[in-house]
């Protein structure tokens, strides 16, 4: 089955998985920041500029983790709602099918409450689902902005690393690791945005 054939609850579950991977990459940046702090402590005056950047690295990592977890949780909730909605729709279709058959009005009255309940659930679902998709889209846009900051940090740290004397190789490696993690987060976020667009179009 192709991705385009996937129901909404599968697409949103995939979004949650993508942001789980983005969270792992952001957690890796937290470890990178700790390693950078250790190196700059040893480097002393050779890495004054880089030492200042480590605070921004840690701040970015914590912010990205918080955002990714929020997106993940929102996507999981949407997936749960969509799954429940699929079941409700199937049940409602079955109930409405009964109404289309030759019937005894007394017999039909026994399922009136179920029909009314399912139709009310359908209306509430549409309102809640649209709101959650809007929030998910907003959080994904926020994560894109955060990743841009990571690339700026990587570029700035690369410049500072080049001025750190004998510690340049280690700090350049730190800068490259930040960029690599940012690339991974970008990939996962872009995939999540693509999946969200597909879910919206369902």
C-alpha atoms as one frame of an Amber mdcrd trajectory, in Angstrom:
protein
   0.000   0.000   0.000   1.337   3.451  -0.847   1.493   6.264   1.712  -1.272
   8.137  -0.119  -3.637   5.269   0.675  -2.992   5.475   4.396  -5.865   6.658
   6.607  -5.427   9.802   8.710  -4.725   7.936  11.950  -1.812   6.137  10.275
  -0.417   9.387   8.830  -0.537  11.136  12.192   1.054   8.146  13.895   3.881
   8.464  11.350   4.169  12.174  12.211   4.566  11.229  15.869   7.299   8.770
  14.903   9.121  11.435  12.879   9.110  13.812  15.822  10.325  11.040  18.085
  13.394  10.789  15.857  13.735  14.585  15.887  13.665  14.477  19.691  16.472
  11.921  19.707  18.541  14.208  17.447  17.864  17.175  19.748  18.893  15.102
  22.756  22.113  14.360  20.904  22.728  18.108  20.661  22.357  18.319  24.465
  25.182  15.799  24.800  27.189  17.716  22.190  26.777  20.896  24.258  28.046
  19.136  27.380  31.038  17.842  25.447  31.680  21.351  24.082  31.556  22.788
  27.588  34.114  20.233  28.736  36.462  21.015  25.840  36.186  24.803  26.249
  36.894  24.445  29.976  40.166  22.709  29.096  40.907  25.168  26.310  40.593
  28.189  28.559  41.424  31.459  26.771  41.823  29.577  23.474  38.061  29.020
  23.258  36.450  32.029  24.933  34.204  32.708  21.927  33.140  29.087  21.590
  32.399  28.840  25.315  29.779  31.600  24.979  28.065  29.673  22.198  27.619
  26.537  24.330  24.851  28.268  26.278  22.954  28.841  23.028  23.545  25.238
  21.983  22.009  23.971  25.217  19.117  26.435  24.987  18.338  25.368  21.440
  18.470  21.666  22.329  16.093  22.087  25.290  13.687  24.225  23.244  13.719
  21.770  20.356  13.122  18.809  22.669  10.147  20.588  24.263   8.684  21.468
  20.857   9.260  17.984  19.436   7.636  16.314  22.439   4.644  18.665  22.166
   4.267  17.860  18.458   4.668  14.160  19.160   1.956  14.221  21.850  -0.381
  16.259  19.651   0.107  13.885  16.728  -0.557  10.863  18.965  -3.778  12.475
  20.203  -4.868  13.240  16.626  -4.108   9.655  15.647  -6.249   8.418  18.542
  -9.114  10.720  17.543  -8.878   9.706  13.894  -8.875   6.012  14.806 -11.954
   6.486  17.001 -13.593   8.499  14.227 -12.972   5.724  11.700 -14.722   3.264
  14.023 -17.629   5.677  14.655 -18.049   6.290  10.927 -18.143   2.595  10.172
 -20.756   2.071  12.878 -22.818   5.065  11.709 -22.780   3.766   8.135 -24.104
   0.445   9.392 -26.835   2.167  11.396 -27.897   4.369   8.475 -27.942   1.318
   6.231 -30.557  -0.203   8.539 -32.732   2.899   8.121 -32.660   2.398   4.344
 -34.076  -1.107   4.621 -37.747  -2.088   4.871 -38.492  -1.871   8.549 -40.907
  -1.684  11.397 -40.938   1.850  12.877 -41.035   0.409  16.395 -37.933  -1.631
  15.694 -36.088   1.406  14.317 -36.748   3.483  17.403 -34.397   1.240  19.338
 -31.401   2.549  17.401 -32.441   6.209  17.202 -30.331   7.087  20.239 -27.274
   5.357  18.803 -27.692   7.192  15.488 -28.080  10.548  17.256 -25.061   9.869
  19.459 -22.832   8.928  16.525 -23.921  11.959  14.503 -23.176  14.242  17.465
 -19.765  12.599  17.838 -19.119  13.247  14.133 -19.852  16.970  14.521 -17.653
  17.274  17.616 -14.868  15.332  15.943 -14.748  17.690  12.967 -14.412  20.731
  15.242 -11.770  19.171  17.511  -9.840  17.544  14.697  -9.537  20.761  12.691
  -8.327  22.634  15.765  -5.692  20.024  16.570  -4.441  19.921  12.980  -4.081
  23.712  13.085  -2.088  23.478  16.313   0.086  20.718  14.898   0.832  22.806
  11.818   1.745  25.782  14.013   4.122  23.701  16.133   5.804  22.275  13.044
   6.326  25.811  11.709   7.864  26.742  15.063  10.249  23.792  14.875  11.389
  24.941  11.413  12.332  28.325  12.910  14.215  26.613  15.723  16.217  24.481
  13.308  17.250  27.598  11.406  18.742  28.839  14.668  20.710  25.588  14.940
  22.321  26.204  11.556  23.283  29.719  12.637  24.813  28.277  15.803  26.711
  25.688  13.753  28.110  28.337  11.409  29.079  30.670  14.251  30.690  27.879
  16.229  32.672  26.871  13.118  34.141  30.388  12.968  34.956  30.396  16.676
  36.482  26.924  16.439  38.893  28.141  13.773  40.286  30.594  16.318  40.811
  28.123  19.139  44.404  27.126  18.397  45.244  23.527  19.295  41.605  22.834
  20.182  40.368  23.649  16.696  39.968  20.012  15.499  37.839  19.052  18.518
  35.653  22.149  18.305  35.268  21.888  14.536  34.068  18.341  15.125  31.512
  19.730  17.619  30.286  22.221  14.999  29.947  19.462  12.426  27.984  17.322
  14.882  25.585  20.206  15.519  25.029  20.635  11.789  24.552  16.901  11.333
  21.932  16.796  14.111  20.230  19.864  12.612  20.126  18.089   9.233  18.465
  15.085  10.869  15.880  17.264  12.627  15.195  19.140   9.380  14.641  15.881
   7.511  12.206  14.585  10.126  10.303  17.875  10.379   9.973  18.181   6.597
   8.677  14.609   6.404   6.220  15.402   9.206   4.995  18.504   7.354   4.492
  16.446   4.191   2.515  13.835   6.122   0.447  16.550   7.804  -0.446  18.071
   4.442  -1.525  14.634   3.259  -3.657  14.216   6.389  -5.265  17.636   5.875
  -6.178  16.719   2.305  -7.932  13.516   3.399
